[in-house]
Amino acid sequence: MAYLAVASGEVDLAVAVGVEKMSEGVATSALAKALDAVKEVNDGANLVNVNAGLMAKYLQQDNVPPEALAGFSVNAHENALSNPNALFRKRISSQDVMNSRLIYDPIRLLDCSPICDGAAAVILAPESEAKAFSDQPVKILASSVATDRFRVSDRPDPLLLKAAQLSAKKAFRLANVNLKEISFFEIHDAFSIMACLLLEAVGFAERGQGWRLAEEGKIKTDGEIPLSTMGGLKARGHPIGATAIYQTCEIVLQLTHQAKENQVKDPRIALLQSVGGAATTVISHLFRL
């Protein structure tokens, strides 16, 4: 909305702020409001077991080994080691993921991002005036949103995140950008399975093959498509309302070569996706220096 307000000329400057305090009370019931209150929540559904259902279906349908998705968490934790804003600065292995507590079969503790407190903000200005505020302004090339059927059970193909696919395609079209031009992807890795399915939905991997990018090290900061370059939701933390703004700030650090130990080599264009619910709503942004 801040982007639209500035781009339309309705306002001269806009500040987008994300704030969340999750350290008080129980978050599970609040987060379940992202699901259908009558047909899902009343039956005991929450975001953990809904994602566990997706993960179980993915492992079975595509004959994927149980440890295949662990690489997403391993990568996120590795990148968080040098991020002072990360909640978890601790290296983990695939074995650590598989040995962690089972939360809801087959999701384990280290497949999940942590809830936390957090706040972040970005300032948006017209391109013609941006250098008055920063010597290295980052440009928003496109901003797009799409939605899927609210209940996962109502989707013809639950493993195809249609909202992610549609919003990414629209953003690429608006920015006249090709998938191969993306230097890195700040992905919504709230759960390992979500990161995997988003990669496939956007087109970085064939259906049923997204896990191989993690297993083969292609999502590292020096890989083909770096993910979660500052720790992502998994290790930096997931303060729900502030998460996408955190991702934006981290993209600015990368594009302006201020990411230090986590710096991606010669980044040109960055992709951000923010997910609402079980990929019911997905917003895609493209950025360039």
DOVO-816516 format. One record per residue (C-alpha): x, y, z; residue in one letter; residue number from 1. Coordinates in steps of 0.2 Angstrom, whole numbers. Last residue first. Layout:
<pts>
@px: X, py: Y, pz: Z, res: A, n: NUM
...
</pts>
This chain:
<pts>
@px: 99, py: -6, pz: -34, res: L, n: 289
@px: 85, py: -18, pz: -39, res: R, n: 288
@px: 70, py: -25, pz: -31, res: F, n: 287
@px: 56, py: -37, pz: -35, res: L, n: 286
@px: 41, py: -40, pz: -23, res: H, n: 285
@px: 29, py: -54, pz: -22, res: S, n: 284
@px: 14, py: -55, pz: -10, res: I, n: 283
@px: 6, py: -72, pz: -7, res: V, n: 282
@px: -11, py: -75, pz: 1, res: T, n: 281
@px: -18, py: -92, pz: 5, res: T, n: 280
@px: 0, py: -99, pz: 6, res: A, n: 279
@px: -5, py: -108, pz: 22, res: A, n: 278
@px: -9, py: -92, pz: 31, res: G, n: 277
@px: -1, py: -77, pz: 23, res: G, n: 276
@px: 15, py: -78, pz: 14, res: V, n: 275
@px: 28, py: -65, pz: 10, res: S, n: 274
@px: 39, py: -67, pz: -6, res: Q, n: 273
@px: 54, py: -57, pz: -10, res: L, n: 272
@px: 65, py: -57, pz: -26, res: L, n: 271
@px: 81, py: -48, pz: -28, res: A, n: 270
@px: 89, py: -41, pz: -44, res: I, n: 269
@px: 107, py: -37, pz: -47, res: R, n: 268
@px: 118, py: -45, pz: -33, res: P, n: 267
@px: 137, py: -45, pz: -37, res: D, n: 266
@px: 142, py: -59, pz: -26, res: K, n: 265
@px: 130, py: -62, pz: -11, res: V, n: 264
@px: 136, py: -54, pz: 5, res: Q, n: 263
@px: 133, py: -64, pz: 21, res: N, n: 262
@px: 150, py: -60, pz: 29, res: E, n: 261
@px: 147, py: -42, pz: 26, res: K, n: 260
@px: 129, py: -38, pz: 20, res: A, n: 259
@px: 132, py: -20, pz: 16, res: Q, n: 258
@px: 134, py: -22, pz: -3, res: H, n: 257
@px: 120, py: -10, pz: -7, res: T, n: 256
@px: 110, py: -24, pz: -15, res: L, n: 255
@px: 113, py: -36, pz: 0, res: Q, n: 254
@px: 109, py: -23, pz: 13, res: L, n: 253
@px: 93, py: -18, pz: 4, res: V, n: 252
@px: 88, py: -36, pz: 3, res: I, n: 251
@px: 90, py: -37, pz: 22, res: E, n: 250
@px: 79, py: -22, pz: 25, res: C, n: 249
@px: 66, py: -30, pz: 13, res: T, n: 248
@px: 66, py: -46, pz: 23, res: Q, n: 247
@px: 64, py: -37, pz: 39, res: Y, n: 246
@px: 49, py: -28, pz: 32, res: I, n: 245
@px: 42, py: -45, pz: 26, res: A, n: 244
@px: 44, py: -52, pz: 44, res: T, n: 243
@px: 37, py: -37, pz: 54, res: A, n: 242
@px: 19, py: -43, pz: 56, res: G, n: 241
@px: 24, py: -61, pz: 59, res: I, n: 240
@px: 39, py: -59, pz: 70, res: P, n: 239
@px: 48, py: -74, pz: 62, res: H, n: 238
@px: 65, py: -76, pz: 68, res: G, n: 237
@px: 83, py: -74, pz: 61, res: R, n: 236
@px: 85, py: -93, pz: 61, res: A, n: 235
@px: 69, py: -100, pz: 52, res: K, n: 234
@px: 62, py: -84, pz: 46, res: L, n: 233
@px: 77, py: -81, pz: 35, res: G, n: 232
@px: 95, py: -82, pz: 42, res: G, n: 231
@px: 103, py: -67, pz: 33, res: M, n: 230
@px: 104, py: -75, pz: 16, res: T, n: 229
@px: 87, py: -84, pz: 17, res: S, n: 228
@px: 90, py: -91, pz: 0, res: L, n: 227
@px: 104, py: -90, pz: -13, res: P, n: 226
@px: 99, py: -96, pz: -30, res: I, n: 225
@px: 114, py: -104, pz: -39, res: E, n: 224
@px: 125, py: -105, pz: -24, res: G, n: 223
@px: 138, py: -93, pz: -16, res: D, n: 222
@px: 125, py: -87, pz: -2, res: T, n: 221
@px: 119, py: -105, pz: -1, res: K, n: 220
@px: 104, py: -111, pz: -10, res: I, n: 219
@px: 113, py: -122, pz: -22, res: K, n: 218
@px: 120, py: -133, pz: -8, res: G, n: 217
@px: 115, py: -150, pz: -17, res: E, n: 216
@px: 103, py: -155, pz: -3, res: E, n: 215
@px: 95, py: -137, pz: -3, res: A, n: 214
@px: 92, py: -137, pz: -22, res: L, n: 213
@px: 87, py: -155, pz: -21, res: R, n: 212
@px: 72, py: -151, pz: -10, res: W, n: 211
@px: 64, py: -142, pz: -24, res: G, n: 210
@px: 63, py: -157, pz: -35, res: Q, n: 209
@px: 44, py: -163, pz: -33, res: G, n: 208
@px: 38, py: -151, pz: -46, res: R, n: 207
@px: 53, py: -144, pz: -56, res: E, n: 206
@px: 64, py: -131, pz: -48, res: A, n: 205
@px: 67, py: -112, pz: -48, res: F, n: 204
@px: 49, py: -110, pz: -56, res: G, n: 203
@px: 40, py: -99, pz: -43, res: V, n: 202
@px: 29, py: -113, pz: -38, res: A, n: 201
@px: 44, py: -125, pz: -36, res: E, n: 200
@px: 54, py: -113, pz: -25, res: L, n: 199
@px: 38, py: -109, pz: -15, res: L, n: 198
@px: 35, py: -128, pz: -12, res: L, n: 197
@px: 53, py: -130, pz: -4, res: C, n: 196
@px: 52, py: -115, pz: 7, res: A, n: 195
@px: 35, py: -120, pz: 13, res: M, n: 194
@px: 41, py: -138, pz: 17, res: I, n: 193
@px: 55, py: -131, pz: 28, res: S, n: 192
@px: 42, py: -121, pz: 38, res: F, n: 191
@px: 41, py: -102, pz: 40, res: A, n: 190
@px: 53, py: -101, pz: 26, res: D, n: 189
@px: 46, py: -86, pz: 17, res: H, n: 188
@px: 59, py: -84, pz: 4, res: I, n: 187
@px: 72, py: -70, pz: 2, res: E, n: 186
@px: 77, py: -75, pz: -15, res: F, n: 185
@px: 94, py: -71, pz: -23, res: F, n: 184
@px: 102, py: -65, pz: -39, res: S, n: 183
@px: 86, py: -66, pz: -50, res: I, n: 182
@px: 90, py: -63, pz: -68, res: E, n: 181
@px: 87, py: -82, pz: -73, res: K, n: 180
@px: 68, py: -79, pz: -68, res: L, n: 179
@px: 67, py: -66, pz: -81, res: N, n: 178
@px: 62, py: -48, pz: -78, res: V, n: 177
@px: 50, py: -36, pz: -87, res: N, n: 176
@px: 46, py: -28, pz: -71, res: A, n: 175
@px: 27, py: -30, pz: -73, res: L, n: 174
@px: 29, py: -47, pz: -81, res: R, n: 173
@px: 41, py: -54, pz: -67, res: F, n: 172
@px: 29, py: -47, pz: -54, res: A, n: 171
@px: 14, py: -55, pz: -62, res: K, n: 170
@px: 23, py: -72, pz: -63, res: K, n: 169
@px: 28, py: -71, pz: -45, res: A, n: 168
@px: 10, py: -66, pz: -39, res: S, n: 167
@px: 3, py: -81, pz: -49, res: L, n: 166
@px: 15, py: -94, pz: -44, res: Q, n: 165
@px: 15, py: -89, pz: -25, res: A, n: 164
@px: -5, py: -89, pz: -26, res: A, n: 163
@px: -5, py: -106, pz: -34, res: K, n: 162
@px: 5, py: -115, pz: -21, res: L, n: 161
@px: 5, py: -132, pz: -30, res: L, n: 160
@px: 6, py: -145, pz: -17, res: L, n: 159
@px: -12, py: -143, pz: -13, res: P, n: 158
@px: -18, py: -148, pz: -31, res: D, n: 157
@px: -36, py: -145, pz: -33, res: P, n: 156
@px: -37, py: -134, pz: -18, res: R, n: 155
@px: -52, py: -136, pz: -7, res: D, n: 154
@px: -42, py: -146, pz: 7, res: S, n: 153
@px: -30, py: -131, pz: 8, res: V, n: 152
@px: -44, py: -120, pz: 14, res: R, n: 151
@px: -43, py: -102, pz: 8, res: F, n: 150
@px: -43, py: -105, pz: -10, res: R, n: 149
@px: -28, py: -95, pz: -17, res: D, n: 148
@px: -24, py: -77, pz: -17, res: T, n: 147
@px: -12, py: -66, pz: -27, res: A, n: 146
@px: -2, py: -50, pz: -24, res: V, n: 145
@px: 11, py: -40, pz: -34, res: S, n: 144
@px: 24, py: -27, pz: -31, res: S, n: 143
@px: 36, py: -23, pz: -45, res: A, n: 142
@px: 53, py: -15, pz: -48, res: L, n: 141
@px: 55, py: -8, pz: -31, res: I, n: 140
@px: 71, py: 3, pz: -32, res: K, n: 139
@px: 85, py: 3, pz: -20, res: V, n: 138
@px: 92, py: 20, pz: -15, res: P, n: 137
@px: 111, py: 21, pz: -14, res: Q, n: 136
@px: 115, py: 39, pz: -9, res: D, n: 135
@px: 100, py: 40, pz: 1, res: S, n: 134
@px: 87, py: 53, pz: 5, res: F, n: 133
@px: 89, py: 66, pz: -9, res: A, n: 132
@px: 94, py: 51, pz: -20, res: K, n: 131
@px: 76, py: 45, pz: -19, res: A, n: 130
@px: 68, py: 61, pz: -27, res: E, n: 129
@px: 65, py: 55, pz: -45, res: S, n: 128
@px: 62, py: 37, pz: -39, res: E, n: 127
@px: 48, py: 43, pz: -28, res: P, n: 126
@px: 51, py: 39, pz: -10, res: A, n: 125
@px: 48, py: 24, pz: 2, res: L, n: 124
@px: 55, py: 23, pz: 19, res: I, n: 123
@px: 57, py: 5, pz: 27, res: V, n: 122
@px: 53, py: -1, pz: 44, res: A, n: 121
@px: 57, py: -15, pz: 56, res: A, n: 120
@px: 50, py: -22, pz: 72, res: A, n: 119
@px: 52, py: -39, pz: 81, res: G, n: 118
@px: 46, py: -50, pz: 95, res: D, n: 117
@px: 47, py: -69, pz: 92, res: C, n: 116
@px: 39, py: -84, pz: 84, res: I, n: 115
@px: 52, py: -97, pz: 79, res: P, n: 114
@px: 53, py: -105, pz: 62, res: S, n: 113
@px: 49, py: -123, pz: 61, res: C, n: 112
@px: 58, py: -138, pz: 53, res: D, n: 111
@px: 70, py: -138, pz: 68, res: L, n: 110
@px: 55, py: -144, pz: 79, res: L, n: 109
@px: 50, py: -158, pz: 68, res: R, n: 108
@px: 37, py: -159, pz: 55, res: I, n: 107
@px: 33, py: -177, pz: 49, res: P, n: 106
@px: 22, py: -180, pz: 60, res: D, n: 105
@px: 17, py: -165, pz: 71, res: Y, n: 104
@px: 30, py: -158, pz: 83, res: I, n: 103
@px: 43, py: -172, pz: 83, res: L, n: 102
@px: 58, py: -166, pz: 93, res: R, n: 101
@px: 74, py: -164, pz: 85, res: S, n: 100
@px: 84, py: -179, pz: 79, res: N, n: 99
@px: 81, py: -176, pz: 60, res: M, n: 98
@px: 85, py: -158, pz: 62, res: V, n: 97
@px: 101, py: -162, pz: 71, res: D, n: 96
@px: 106, py: -175, pz: 58, res: Q, n: 95
@px: 104, py: -162, pz: 44, res: S, n: 94
@px: 117, py: -152, pz: 54, res: S, n: 93
@px: 115, py: -136, pz: 65, res: I, n: 92
@px: 125, py: -120, pz: 67, res: R, n: 91
@px: 119, py: -108, pz: 80, res: K, n: 90
@px: 116, py: -90, pz: 79, res: R, n: 89
@px: 97, py: -91, pz: 83, res: F, n: 88
@px: 87, py: -75, pz: 86, res: L, n: 87
@px: 96, py: -66, pz: 72, res: A, n: 86
@px: 98, py: -47, pz: 73, res: N, n: 85
@px: 117, py: -48, pz: 75, res: P, n: 84
@px: 118, py: -58, pz: 58, res: N, n: 83
@px: 135, py: -68, pz: 57, res: S, n: 82
@px: 128, py: -85, pz: 62, res: L, n: 81
@px: 111, py: -82, pz: 54, res: A, n: 80
@px: 118, py: -88, pz: 37, res: N, n: 79
@px: 122, py: -105, pz: 44, res: E, n: 78
@px: 106, py: -107, pz: 53, res: H, n: 77
@px: 96, py: -103, pz: 36, res: A, n: 76
@px: 106, py: -116, pz: 27, res: N, n: 75
@px: 104, py: -130, pz: 39, res: V, n: 74
@px: 85, py: -126, pz: 40, res: S, n: 73
@px: 83, py: -128, pz: 21, res: F, n: 72
@px: 95, py: -143, pz: 21, res: G, n: 71
@px: 83, py: -153, pz: 32, res: A, n: 70
@px: 70, py: -155, pz: 18, res: L, n: 69
@px: 77, py: -171, pz: 11, res: A, n: 68
@px: 79, py: -180, pz: 28, res: E, n: 67
@px: 62, py: -190, pz: 25, res: P, n: 66
@px: 68, py: -196, pz: 8, res: P, n: 65
@px: 56, py: -190, pz: -6, res: V, n: 64
@px: 45, py: -203, pz: -15, res: N, n: 63
@px: 36, py: -188, pz: -24, res: D, n: 62
@px: 19, py: -192, pz: -18, res: Q, n: 61
@px: 24, py: -198, pz: -1, res: Q, n: 60
@px: 36, py: -184, pz: 4, res: L, n: 59
@px: 25, py: -171, pz: -3, res: Y, n: 58
@px: 9, py: -177, pz: 5, res: K, n: 57
@px: 18, py: -178, pz: 22, res: A, n: 56
@px: 25, py: -161, pz: 20, res: M, n: 55
@px: 8, py: -154, pz: 15, res: L, n: 54
@px: 0, py: -162, pz: 30, res: G, n: 53
@px: 13, py: -155, pz: 42, res: A, n: 52
@px: 10, py: -138, pz: 35, res: N, n: 51
@px: -8, py: -140, pz: 40, res: V, n: 50
@px: -2, py: -147, pz: 57, res: N, n: 49
@px: 9, py: -132, pz: 61, res: V, n: 48
@px: -3, py: -119, pz: 54, res: L, n: 47
@px: -17, py: -124, pz: 65, res: N, n: 46
@px: -31, py: -136, pz: 63, res: A, n: 45
@px: -41, py: -144, pz: 78, res: G, n: 44
@px: -57, py: -148, pz: 69, res: D, n: 43
@px: -65, py: -131, pz: 75, res: N, n: 42
@px: -50, py: -123, pz: 67, res: V, n: 41
@px: -53, py: -130, pz: 50, res: E, n: 40
@px: -71, py: -129, pz: 44, res: K, n: 39
@px: -77, py: -115, pz: 56, res: V, n: 38
@px: -63, py: -104, pz: 59, res: A, n: 37
@px: -55, py: -106, pz: 42, res: D, n: 36
@px: -36, py: -103, pz: 44, res: L, n: 35
@px: -26, py: -87, pz: 47, res: A, n: 34
@px: -35, py: -86, pz: 63, res: K, n: 33
@px: -24, py: -101, pz: 68, res: A, n: 32
@px: -10, py: -89, pz: 71, res: L, n: 31
@px: -19, py: -82, pz: 87, res: A, n: 30
@px: -23, py: -99, pz: 93, res: S, n: 29
@px: -4, py: -104, pz: 92, res: T, n: 28
@px: 3, py: -88, pz: 99, res: A, n: 27
@px: 0, py: -92, pz: 117, res: V, n: 26
@px: 2, py: -77, pz: 129, res: G, n: 25
@px: 16, py: -64, pz: 129, res: E, n: 24
@px: 32, py: -66, pz: 119, res: S, n: 23
@px: 23, py: -63, pz: 103, res: M, n: 22
@px: 25, py: -44, pz: 100, res: K, n: 21
@px: 25, py: -39, pz: 82, res: E, n: 20
@px: 28, py: -23, pz: 73, res: V, n: 19
@px: 30, py: -20, pz: 54, res: G, n: 18
@px: 31, py: -2, pz: 48, res: V, n: 17
@px: 30, py: 5, pz: 30, res: A, n: 16
@px: 34, py: 23, pz: 29, res: V, n: 15
@px: 28, py: 34, pz: 15, res: A, n: 14
@px: 34, py: 49, pz: 6, res: L, n: 13
@px: 27, py: 61, pz: -7, res: D, n: 12
@px: 9, py: 55, pz: -6, res: V, n: 11
@px: -5, py: 53, pz: -19, res: E, n: 10
@px: 8, py: 52, pz: -32, res: G, n: 9
@px: 2, py: 35, pz: -39, res: S, n: 8
@px: 19, py: 27, pz: -35, res: A, n: 7
@px: 20, py: 34, pz: -18, res: V, n: 6
@px: 3, py: 28, pz: -12, res: A, n: 5
@px: 5, py: 11, pz: -22, res: L, n: 4
@px: 22, py: 8, pz: -14, res: Y, n: 3
@px: 15, py: 12, pz: 4, res: A, n: 2
@px: 0, py: 0, pz: 0, res: M, n: 1
</pts>
